[in-house]
Amino acid sequence: MILGKVKKKLEAKEKEIYQYLSNNYKDEALRTFYEYEQLVVELHNDGSISDKDYNKLIPKVEDYRRKFKNYRH
């Protein structure tokens, strides 16, 4: 279970992606997605999130990746 500051960091980044997508700012949404993806990996590598939580977050990352798959600037 993701707790405290770690959870808030992840939720804030997801909220930022959602806001950019809803306002049709695709460049910013894509940039924020890359930051989110990097954050998930860093938190897993430093032990802030467990393997179980990491495996729960991967489908979210993949879903975002599918949304941006055909996006070209």
C-alpha positions in Angstrom: 0.0 0.0 0.0 1.3 3.4 -1.0 1.3 5.8 1.9 1.9 9.5 2.7 4.1 11.7 0.6 4.7 9.1 -2.0 1.0 8.7 -2.7 0.6 12.4 -2.9 3.4 12.8 -5.4 1.9 10.1 -7.6 -1.6 11.5 -7.4 -0.4 15.1 -8.1 1.4 13.9 -11.2 -1.7 12.0 -12.4 -3.9 15.0 -11.8 -1.5 17.2 -13.8 -1.6 14.8 -16.7 -5.4 14.7 -16.6 -5.7 18.5 -16.4 -3.4 18.9 -19.5 -5.3 16.3 -21.4 -8.7 17.8 -20.5 -7.4 21.2 -21.7 -6.0 19.7 -24.9 -2.4 20.6 -24.0 -0.9 17.4 -25.4 2.7 18.5 -25.4 2.5 19.3 -21.6 0.5 16.1 -21.0 3.2 14.1 -22.7 6.0 15.7 -20.8 4.2 15.2 -17.6 3.6 11.5 -18.5 7.3 11.0 -18.9 7.9 12.6 -15.5 5.2 10.3 -14.0 6.8 7.2 -15.6 10.2 8.2 -14.3 8.8 8.9 -10.9 7.2 5.5 -10.6 10.5 3.8 -11.6 12.6 5.9 -9.2 10.2 5.3 -6.3 10.4 1.6 -7.0 14.2 1.6 -7.3 14.7 3.4 -4.0 12.3 1.2 -2.2 9.6 3.8 -1.6 7.0 1.5 -3.2 6.9 -2.2 -3.0 7.0 -4.7 -6.0 3.3 -5.3 -5.4 2.4 -1.6 -5.6 4.8 -1.1 -8.6 2.9 -3.9 -10.4 -0.4 -2.2 -9.7 1.0 1.1 -11.2 2.4 -0.4 -14.4 -1.1 -0.8 -16.0 -1.7 2.9 -15.4 1.6 3.7 -17.1 0.8 1.5 -20.0 -2.7 3.0 -20.3 -1.1 6.5 -20.5 1.4 5.2 -23.0 -1.4 3.9 -25.3 -3.1 7.3 -25.1 0.1 9.0 -26.3 1.1 6.3 -28.8 0.0 8.0 -31.9 0.7 11.5 -30.8 3.2 13.3 -33.0 4.2 16.9 -32.7 
